[in-house]
Amino acid sequence: MSLTRVVLRLGRNPKAGFPDGDDTHGYVVVAPLDKDGKLDIELWRANKSDCTVDRFSPDPADKADGWLSHRGSHWFFRYDEEDEGPDEPVYRLGDHTLRVGEYLTIHEADGDDLTYRVTEALPV
């Protein structure tokens, strides 16, 4: 078990205006993954401050940094500054395998649910 740098890039989202996806929008997440590529709650508890999230975009106003957070049975991307937006819940993140080629859905601060694909997953 170790921390892994996972890069998520915007996947195909035709209804949101991204029929082919967009590699310039996404997230870099340092996540506590087990041997199967799933989030490990105990490893997260032991390394909370190292489990970070960076949202990237060509628009500087959309960029943000924060932490991977867990409440109840849900995982969130938590931001520490008001202008970065509210927490972003990630649909069933704890059930996903975070390996290259996998997809997941993030509930964006503007209310859209967007699909992202894992494009990189490397040990930290």
C-alpha positions as CSV (number, residue, x, y, z in Angstrom):
1,M,0.0,0.0,0.0
2,S,1.3,3.4,-0.9
3,L,0.4,6.9,-2.0
4,T,-0.2,7.2,-5.8
5,R,-0.3,10.3,-8.0
6,V,-3.4,9.9,-10.1
7,V,-4.1,12.3,-13.0
8,L,-7.8,12.6,-14.1
9,R,-8.5,14.3,-17.4
10,L,-11.9,15.4,-18.7
11,G,-13.5,12.5,-20.6
12,R,-16.2,12.6,-23.3
13,N,-19.1,14.8,-22.1
14,P,-21.1,15.7,-25.2
15,K,-24.0,17.3,-23.2
16,A,-21.5,19.6,-21.4
17,G,-19.8,20.7,-24.7
18,F,-16.9,18.3,-24.6
19,P,-17.7,15.6,-27.2
20,D,-14.1,14.4,-27.4
21,G,-13.1,15.2,-23.8
22,D,-10.4,17.8,-23.0
23,D,-6.9,17.0,-21.6
24,T,-6.5,20.6,-20.4
25,H,-9.2,20.2,-17.7
26,G,-8.7,17.8,-14.8
27,Y,-7.3,16.9,-11.4
28,V,-4.0,15.6,-10.0
29,V,-4.8,13.6,-6.9
30,V,-2.3,12.0,-4.4
31,A,-4.4,9.1,-3.2
32,P,-3.9,6.2,-0.8
33,L,-4.4,3.1,-2.9
34,D,-4.3,-0.5,-2.0
35,K,-2.8,-3.3,-4.2
36,D,-6.0,-3.4,-6.3
37,G,-6.0,0.3,-7.0
38,K,-8.8,1.2,-4.6
39,L,-8.8,3.9,-1.9
40,D,-7.5,2.6,1.4
41,I,-9.2,4.4,4.3
42,E,-6.6,3.4,6.9
43,L,-3.8,4.6,4.7
44,W,-5.7,7.9,4.2
45,R,-6.1,8.3,7.9
46,A,-2.4,7.9,8.5
47,N,-1.5,10.3,5.6
48,K,-4.3,12.9,5.4
49,S,-2.1,15.9,5.0
50,D,-0.3,14.2,2.0
51,C,-3.5,13.3,0.2
52,T,-3.9,16.4,-2.0
53,V,-6.0,17.5,-4.9
54,D,-5.1,20.0,-7.6
55,R,-7.7,21.1,-10.1
56,F,-6.2,22.3,-13.4
57,S,-7.7,24.2,-16.3
58,P,-6.6,26.8,-18.9
59,D,-8.8,29.3,-17.0
60,P,-6.8,30.5,-13.9
61,A,-10.1,31.1,-12.1
62,D,-10.9,27.4,-12.3
63,K,-7.7,26.2,-10.8
64,A,-7.8,25.1,-7.1
65,D,-5.8,23.1,-4.6
66,G,-7.0,21.2,-1.6
67,W,-7.2,17.7,0.0
68,L,-8.8,14.4,-0.6
69,S,-11.4,14.1,2.2
70,H,-13.6,11.4,3.6
71,R,-16.9,11.8,5.5
72,G,-19.2,8.9,6.4
73,S,-19.0,6.6,3.4
74,H,-18.3,9.4,0.9
75,W,-15.1,10.8,-0.6
76,F,-14.7,14.5,-1.6
77,F,-12.3,16.9,-3.1
78,R,-12.1,19.6,-0.3
79,Y,-10.9,23.1,-1.0
80,D,-9.7,25.5,1.6
81,E,-10.4,28.9,0.0
82,E,-13.9,30.2,-0.6
83,D,-13.2,31.3,-4.1
84,E,-12.1,27.8,-5.1
85,G,-15.6,26.5,-4.6
86,P,-17.4,24.1,-2.3
87,D,-16.4,20.5,-1.8
88,E,-16.8,18.3,-4.8
89,P,-18.3,14.9,-4.2
90,V,-16.9,12.1,-6.3
91,Y,-19.6,9.5,-7.2
92,R,-18.8,6.2,-5.5
93,L,-15.1,7.0,-5.5
94,G,-14.4,4.4,-2.8
95,D,-15.8,1.7,-5.2
96,H,-13.6,2.8,-8.2
97,T,-10.3,1.3,-9.3
98,L,-8.0,4.2,-10.0
99,R,-5.9,2.7,-12.8
100,V,-5.1,4.1,-16.2
101,G,-8.1,3.8,-18.5
102,E,-10.8,3.8,-15.8
103,Y,-13.5,6.4,-15.6
104,L,-15.3,8.2,-12.7
105,T,-17.8,11.0,-12.2
106,I,-17.2,14.2,-10.3
107,H,-20.1,16.5,-9.2
108,E,-18.6,19.9,-10.2
109,A,-19.2,23.1,-8.1
110,D,-21.4,24.5,-10.9
111,G,-23.7,21.6,-10.6
112,D,-22.6,19.5,-13.6
113,D,-21.7,15.9,-13.3
114,L,-18.7,15.3,-15.5
115,T,-16.9,12.1,-16.4
116,Y,-13.1,12.0,-16.1
117,R,-10.7,9.3,-17.1
118,V,-7.5,8.1,-15.3
119,T,-4.6,8.9,-17.6
120,E,-1.7,8.4,-15.1
121,A,-1.2,6.5,-11.9
122,L,2.3,6.5,-10.5
123,P,3.7,5.8,-7.0
124,V,4.7,8.9,-5.1
